[in-house]
Amino acid sequence: DLRNLPMRQWLVKRSQHSIPAEIGANTAPGAAQVPNAATNRILGQWLLGCSGLVVGAVVLGGVTRLTESGLSMVDWHLVREMKPPHSQAEWEAEFTKYQQFPEFKIMNHDMTLPEFKFIFYMEWGHRMWGRLVGLAYVLPTIYFWKKGYFNKSMKGRTLGLCGFVFFQGLLGWYMVKSGLQEKPESYDVPRVSQYRLSAHLGSALVLYCASLWTGLTLLVEPHKLANTKHLNQLRWFAKGTAGLVFLTALSGAFVAGLDAGLVYNSFPMMGDRWIPDDLLAFSPKFKNLFENPTTVQFDHRVLAISTLMAITGLYMFTRRMMLPRRAKMAISCLTAMAYTQVVLGISTLLLYVPTPLAATHQAGSVALLSLAIWVLAELRKVAK
């Protein structure tokens, strides 16, 4: 009917305009429907990269401590110190500032400017690496947040990780300040507080563990394991072992902070005794745990041997269990690394703490912790 033709044409045109609009309305949420498997993989890779940078900061911090470079920069500026001294006058001004503090007056009073430049660059490199870690967490977090890659749980986790990075930086300067203070009542060499050093290392390890765990759980599919009594026991055993690995690594910070690796350089006995005479020399008694170098080294030995026994027990416990190949591999790697780490520790002690070996031993503790977290990731329950 010709009279209805204009009406039909209008309806066709209207439908042609409305269909794309409806498709856009329906597909826009679909296109933006993130997070999904692909975005989770991206987030997992990002967090593994961040955890790798944290390892670099821990190892570099250990070398900075071993080369006694940590007190070379006597002030802290977030942006201004990113540019190191260049001219002779700038270096001399920086060296003059360093000369006002106890480390130069007591230990390094005959230090030359080239020697100062070495320790300065060590500490400067550690601080710049810390800033790189901060940027690696914060900038991608902003980008991924805007892209909608985070679910509610991941938003909370990433905010916590970013906050922890800032806290770690402040804690580092708080630690350095303890070594810059005049202590007229003390005849000891200037050093940072072992309490603050262990807090600084401990917070770095917590940041690392949280990043690595979150990254692995995003990348590694959980195994659908039958929830048996033996498997539950294994999970608790693995968690306890991982906690022991963490505690042993943390006790190493007290060893480093007190130079306790230099007091009894023999193994398995300490001198000619299993339990040294000065184990409880300080009063009150509990102070020995954190301030007596002999006790601190003794505790580190006991924790290390306990960790080795626990990991060996974990390996033996799983030998006859039906576990996925990847889980078996993780436990085998953990066991091999535990024995390697003990050999590194004993060698470091017997050779009077040479810097390359001591730095390798510290890196080994992070490697051992990484493998313990991998084991936990392989044994975790499937989320309901």
N, C-alpha and C positions, 0 to 999 in steps of 0.2 A: 504494500500500500504506500503510494508516494507521500501521503500526508504524514505517515509515521517515519519517513526516511530521516528527516532532521533529528528526530528524537533518538533513532537508532545510532546515527553518527555520533551524537553527543554522548550516548552511553558507551560506545566503543572507545572514544577518546578518553572518557573518564576512567574506564577500566585500564587503559594503557598507562595512564599516569598513576593510578592507585596501586597496580601490581608491583612495579619496582619499589614504590614506597613501602609496601607491605614486606617485600623481600628484604629491603634494607632494615626494616624494623625487626624482622625475624632473625636476619643473619648478623646484625651488628652485635647483639649479645653473644651469639655463637662465636663470632670472630674474636670477641674479647673474653671468651670464656676461659679464663686462666685463673689459677694455675692448672696445668695439665702435665702429662708425662714429659713433654718436650721442655716446658719451662722448668719443671723440677730438675731435669737433667742439667740445665744451664745453671740453676742455683747450686746444685751439688758440686759442679765443676768449679764454680766461683769460690765456694767455701773451702774446697780442697786447696785451691790456689792460695787463699788467705791463710789457711793453716800452714802451708809451706813457707809463707813469708814470716809467720810467727816463729817457726823453727829457726829460720835464718837469724831472727832477732835474738833468740835464746842463745844460739851458738856464738854469735858476734858479741853478745853481752858477756858470755863466759870467757872469751878471749880477751875482752876489754878488762875483765877482772884479773885474769891471769897475768896480763902484761902491766898491771897496776896503772891503768890509764884512766880509770873512771872518775878521778878527781881533777883532771886537767882542765876542764871547763867549769869555771867557778860561778857562773850565773846561767840563767835559763830564760830564753826568749823564743816564743813560738815561731816567729817569722824571721826576725833579725839575725839569729844565729845560723840560718840556713846558708848564709854566705860566709865562708871561712876567711880569715885574714889573708891578704895578698901581698901587700907591700911590706918592706922591712920594718917600717914604723908601726904598722898594724900588728905584726908578729911580736915586736918588742913590747907594745902596750899590753897585749894578751899575756905575754910571759911575765910582765911586771905584776899583773893582777894575780897570777898563779903564785908568785913569790910571797904574797901576803898571807898565805894559808899554811896550816901545819904540815902538810905533806912535803912541801918544799923545804920548810925550815928544819924539819927533823930528819927526813929521809933523803931528799934530793937537793940539798943545798949546793952541791957541786955540778948540778945539771946544766948542760949547754943548751943553746937555743935549738940546734938541730934535734937533740934528744927530746926536747919539749914538743917540737913539731910532730914527732912520731906518736907520742901518747895523746896529743891533742887530736890528731886525725883519727886515731882509734875511737876515742869517745865521740867525736863529731860524726863518724861513720855510723856508730851505733844509734845516735839520736836521729840522724837522717833516715836510717832504715825504719826506725819507729814511726816517723812521719809517713813514710811510704806505706807501712802497714795500716795506719789510720786512713789514708786516702783509699787504699784497696778495699776497706770495709765501707766507708761512708759514701763515696761517690756511686758505686754500683747499687748500694741500698736505695739511694734517692731515685736512680734510674728504674730499678725493678719495681719500686713502690708505685711510681707513676704509670708504669706499664701494666700494673695489676698482677704481677707474678706471685705476690705473697698472699697466702690465706691468713686467717686471723692468728693462727698459732705461729706462723713464720714471721708475721709482723712483730709479735712480742719477742721472739728469739733474736731477730736481727737488731731490733732496738737495744736489747740487752747486750749483744755482742759489741755494737758501736759504743754504747756507754762504757763497756768494760775496757775498750781500747783507750778512751780518754782517761779513765781511772788509772790505767796502767802507766800512761805518760806522767801523770801527776805523782804517782807512787814512785816512779823512777827518780824524779827530782827530789822528792821527800827523802829518798834513800841517800842520794848524793849529798844533800845538806848535812846529814849526820856525820859525814867524813870531813866536812869543812869547818866544823866547830872546834874552837880551842878547848882543850881538856887539860888544864894545868895539874890536876890531881892524878893524871894517868901518865905512866912511863911507857905505855905501849905505842907501837907504830900507828900513825893515823890510818884508819880504815872506816868503811861504812859500817853501820850497825848490822850485825848478823840477823837481827829480827826483821829489819826493813829489807835486807837483801833477800831473805827467804820469802817475805810477803811479795816482793817484786817478782821473783821467779815463780812463786806459787800462783800468782794471778795470771802470769803469762801462760803457765801450764793449763790453768782452768780455761782461759780463752782458747788455747789450742785444742784441748779436749772437746770443748763444746762445738767448735767449728768443724773439727774432724768428724765427730759423731753425727752432727746434723748433715754434713756433706755425704757421708757414707750411707746414712739411712735414706737419703734422696736418690742415691745412685744405685745402691745394691738392693735388689729385691729380696725380701725376707724369705727364708725357707719355710715351707709348710711341714713342720715337724710334728710328729705325734706327741702330745703333751703328757709324757710319762713321768713317773717319779724320778727316775735317773736323770732325765733331761732337766727337770727343775733343780735337782741337786747340782748338776753341772753348771747351770746358769748362776746359781748363788756362789758356787766355787769360783767361777770366772770373775764375777763381780768383786769378790773378796780379794782375789789375786790382783786385779787391776788396781784396787785401792791400795794394796801393799806396794805395787810398783810406783804409784804416785807418791806415797809417803816416803819411800826410799829416795826418790829423786829430790823431794823437798828437803830431806835431811842432808842431802849433798850441798844445799845452799848454806847450811850452818857450818859444814866442813870447810867450804870455800871462804865464808865470812870470817872464820877464826884461824884460817891457815892450818886447820887441824890435820891436813894431810902430811904435815912435816914433823909431827911429834913422835910417832912410832912407825918407822919405815921398815917394818918386818911383818911377815905373815907365815903361818896363821897366828903365831903368838905375838903379843905386844911386848917387845923387848924379850925378856926371858920368862915372862909370865903370861898365863891365859887371861887373868884379870889384873890389870896394873894397880899399883899401890895408890896412885893419885886419882883414882876413878871418882871418888867422892871428896875431893880435897876442898871444895868450896862450901861455904855455909851461907844461908840454909841449903839443905841438900838438893832441893829441886832445881837450884840455879845451875847445878852441874850439867843438867840435861841440855842447856842452851848456851852456857858460857864457859864451861871447862873444855878445852880442846881435846883432852884425853877422852872424856866421856862422850863428846860429840863424835869422835872417830869410832869409838867402841860401839855406839848406837848405830852408826852407819854400817859397820861391819855386820852387826846382828841382823839389821833390817835387810841387808843385801843377801845374806845367807838364807834368811827366812823366805825372801822373795824367790830365790833360786829353788828352794825346796818346794814351795807352793806351786811354781810353774812346772816343775818336774812331776809333782803329784797330779796336776791337771792333765799333763800329757799321758801319764799312766792310766788315769781314770777313763780317758777317752779311747784308749787303744782298742778295746773290745766293743765299743759302742758303734752303732750304725749311724754315722753322721754324714752329711753332704761332703763332697770332695773339697769344696772351698773352705768349709769349716775346719776340716782335718788339716788342710794346708796352713791355715792361719795359726792353729795351735802348734804345729811343727815349727813354723817360722818363729813364733814367740819363744819356744823352748831353745832353739838354736841361738837366738839373739841373747837370751838370758845367760847362757854359758859364755858367749863372746863378751858380754858386758862385765861379767865377773873377772874374766881374764884381763880385760882392759883396766879394771879397777885395781886389781892386785899389781899389775905392771906399773901403773901410775904411782902407786904407793912405794914399791920397791926401788923405783928409779928417781925418787924425790920430786915428783910432780913436774915433769917436763911439760912445757906449754902445749906442744902439738898432741902429746898423748892424753893430757888432762882434758883438752878441748874435745878430743875424740871420745873420751869417756863420757863427757857431758852430753855430747850429741847422741851417744849410745843410749843414754837414759831416755831421751825423747823418742828414739826409734823403738825402744822396748815398750814405752807407753803407747805408742802408735799401734803396735801389733796387739797389745792387750785390748785396745778399743776396737780393732778389727775383729778380734775374736768375739767380743760382745755384740758387735753388729751382725755377725753371722749367726749367733745363737738367739737373737732377739725374737720375741713373739710376734706373730702376724697381727697387725692392728685390726680390731673388729670393726 
